[in-house]
Amino acid sequence: MLAFALSVVSFPLLLDRNVGIAVAIVTSLKAIYRNPFTMALWGLFVAGAGFAQNIVQWKGFLCNRHKNLRRGPDLPSDQSHRYFNG
């Protein structure tokens, strides 16, 4: 939560304006203090998107794990015989 509070406005502000790190952090904290509900919704959205991405990745890993046990390299190469023939 501290990382979100310090970076929600700081990173875009540092990229867009010519300000220092201290000014950007103070501005980020002021934005959270003045708009707590909006910032909480944004934080929940970011956390939910990250959680959904993890679910999608783990579903693909768990569902396809048994099909490709001896899959080998993704790109064909002249050393691919080492994966299949020992």
CYANA upper distance limits for C-alpha pairs under 8 A (distance plus 0.5 A):
  1 MET  CA      5 ALA  CA      6.65
  2 LEU  CA      6 LEU  CA      6.64
  3 ALA  CA      7 SER  CA      6.54
  4 PHE  CA      8 VAL  CA      5.99
  4 PHE  CA     43 GLY  CA      7.84
  5 ALA  CA     28 SER  CA      7.18
  5 ALA  CA     29 LEU  CA      6.74
  5 ALA  CA     32 ILE  CA      7.47
  6 LEU  CA     10 SER  CA      7.03
  6 LEU  CA     25 ILE  CA      6.10
  6 LEU  CA     28 SER  CA      6.54
  6 LEU  CA     29 LEU  CA      7.08
  7 SER  CA     11 PHE  CA      6.20
  7 SER  CA     25 ILE  CA      7.71
  7 SER  CA     28 SER  CA      7.33
  8 VAL  CA     12 PRO  CA      8.37
  8 VAL  CA     28 SER  CA      6.79
  9 VAL  CA     13 LEU  CA      6.53
  9 VAL  CA     24 ALA  CA      7.66
  9 VAL  CA     25 ILE  CA      8.17
  9 VAL  CA     27 THR  CA      7.60
  9 VAL  CA     28 SER  CA      5.19
  9 VAL  CA     31 ALA  CA      8.08
 10 SER  CA     14 LEU  CA      6.50
 10 SER  CA     21 ILE  CA      8.09
 10 SER  CA     24 ALA  CA      5.11
 10 SER  CA     25 ILE  CA      5.97
 10 SER  CA     27 THR  CA      7.66
 10 SER  CA     28 SER  CA      6.09
 11 PHE  CA     15 LEU  CA      6.76
 11 PHE  CA     24 ALA  CA      8.20
 12 PRO  CA     16 ASP  CA      6.51
 13 LEU  CA     17 ARG  CA      6.11
 13 LEU  CA     19 VAL  CA      8.09
 13 LEU  CA     24 ALA  CA      6.76
 14 LEU  CA     18 ASN  CA      7.19
 14 LEU  CA     19 VAL  CA      6.72
 14 LEU  CA     20 GLY  CA      7.76
 14 LEU  CA     21 ILE  CA      7.76
 14 LEU  CA     24 ALA  CA      7.09
 19 VAL  CA     23 VAL  CA      6.91
 19 VAL  CA     24 ALA  CA      7.26
 20 GLY  CA     24 ALA  CA      6.82
 21 ILE  CA     25 ILE  CA      6.67
 22 ALA  CA     26 VAL  CA      6.67
 23 VAL  CA     27 THR  CA      6.54
 24 ALA  CA     28 SER  CA      6.65
 25 ILE  CA     29 LEU  CA      6.74
 26 VAL  CA     30 LYS  CA      6.63
 27 THR  CA     31 ALA  CA      6.63
 28 SER  CA     32 ILE  CA      6.90
 29 LEU  CA     33 TYR  CA      6.66
 30 LYS  CA     34 ARG  CA      6.57
 31 ALA  CA     35 ASN  CA      6.45
 32 ILE  CA     36 PRO  CA      5.72
 32 ILE  CA     39 MET  CA      6.51
 35 ASN  CA     39 MET  CA      6.64
 36 PRO  CA     40 ALA  CA      6.46
 37 PHE  CA     41 LEU  CA      6.74
 38 THR  CA     42 TRP  CA      6.72
 39 MET  CA     43 GLY  CA      6.55
 40 ALA  CA     44 LEU  CA      6.63
 41 LEU  CA     45 PHE  CA      6.61
 42 TRP  CA     46 VAL  CA      6.73
 43 GLY  CA     47 ALA  CA      6.61
 44 LEU  CA     48 GLY  CA      6.37
 45 PHE  CA     49 ALA  CA      6.55
 46 VAL  CA     50 GLY  CA      6.75
 47 ALA  CA     51 PHE  CA      6.64
 48 GLY  CA     52 ALA  CA      6.54
 49 ALA  CA     53 GLN  CA      6.66
 50 GLY  CA     54 ASN  CA      6.83
 51 PHE  CA     55 ILE  CA      6.80
 52 ALA  CA     56 VAL  CA      6.77
 53 GLN  CA     57 GLN  CA      6.76
 54 ASN  CA     58 TRP  CA      6.59
 55 ILE  CA     59 LYS  CA      6.48
 56 VAL  CA     60 GLY  CA      6.87
 57 GLN  CA     61 PHE  CA      6.80
 58 TRP  CA     62 LEU  CA      6.46
 59 LYS  CA     63 CYS  CA      6.40
 60 GLY  CA     64 ASN  CA      6.48
 61 PHE  CA     65 ARG  CA      6.32
 64 ASN  CA     68 ASN  CA      7.36
 65 ARG  CA     69 LEU  CA      7.18
 70 ARG  CA     83 TYR  CA      8.14
 70 ARG  CA     84 PHE  CA      7.60
 72 GLY  CA     80 SER  CA      7.32
 72 GLY  CA     83 TYR  CA      5.99
 72 GLY  CA     84 PHE  CA      7.60
 73 PRO  CA     80 SER  CA      7.18
 73 PRO  CA     83 TYR  CA      8.27
 76 PRO  CA     80 SER  CA      7.09
 79 GLN  CA     83 TYR  CA      8.46
 80 SER  CA     84 PHE  CA      7.67
 81 HIS  CA     85 ASN  CA      6.22
 81 HIS  CA     86 GLY  CA      8.29
 82 ARG  CA     86 GLY  CA      5.86
